[in-house]
Amino acid sequence: MSLFRRKVELPTREAALPGRSVRPFDVPARHTTLGTPLEGAVPEGYEVAVFGLGCF
């Protein structure tokens, strides 16, 4: 038996909640352990991966 009674679909752009106009929290300039920058340009030869955890 399925937990969903109807097909699950992504909402349209018009039906989705609006994005934030400000950042949700401050991010330190450097990683505490590695000392590497947490924001800014991605070094040449690297790629970006974005992960989310929890309820958005």
Long-range contacts (C-beta under 8 A, 24 or more apart in sequence): none
